[in-house]
Amino acid sequence: MAAIVYFRKISETDDLVEYEFGDDPDNLERRLTMDRASCTSTVQDEQVDYTFLKASRKLNALHTERGVWPERGMSVS
């Protein structure tokens, strides 16, 4: 069974980057915040689950690879 998570940047400040994420690209109901300095993530609904971890890891991987926080993307496994 494949797992897919989509994400889209909704805001960015000097300290934080906020994303919407979820398993339906047309209905991203959850949000996470990335701390730009530490590259750590916090989920706003406090539900630390596979979808959150998958989105967070992909965002960090893309940031490391490209040097910028991505505007949008997805992770498939």
N, C-alpha and C positions, 0 to 999 in steps of 0.2 A: 504494500500500500504506500503510495506517495504522499508526502506531506509538503504543502506549499504555504508560504506566508508572504504576503505583499506588504509594502510599506511606502509611505509618502511623507516627505518633509512638510511640516505646516508652519514652523517658525524657527528662527535661528538668531541668537544673540551672541555677545562676546563670550558668554559662559556656558550656554546650553543650546542644544538642538532638540526640537520636539518633532516626533513622528506619530502619524496614525498608522496602525497596522492591523492585520487580520487575515483570515483565509479566503475572503471574498473581495476582489479588487474594487468592486462597486459599492462596498459597504464596510469600510474600515472603521470599526466602532471603538477600538481600543487605542490608547496613547502611551507612548514611552518617551522619556527624556534622556538624552545622552549628555553627560558632563564632558565638555570639550577638553578640559585639563587632564582629567583622569581616565577618560574614555569608559567610564562606568555608566550603566543604564539603570533607570528606575521606571517601573511600570506604575501608571497612575491608579489602576484599580487594585493594586497590591496582590494580583493573582500571578504569581511566578509559576508559569507553566511552560510546556514545550514550545508553544507558539511565540511567547515572549522571548524565551532563550534563543530560539532560532532567528528571530528578527534582530535581536541584539548582537548576536555573533556575526551575522551577515553584514550588519552596519559597520561593525568594527573592522571586519575583514576588508570591506570596500574602502573604508577610510584609510586603513594602513596601505592598501594597494595604490590608491589614487591621490592621497594627501588632502582630500576634501570630503566633506559629508555629502553623500549622494542625495539627489533630489527625490528619487524614487527607485524602487527595485523589487526584487523578489528572491526567495530562496526556495529551492526544491531539493528534496532528498527522498 
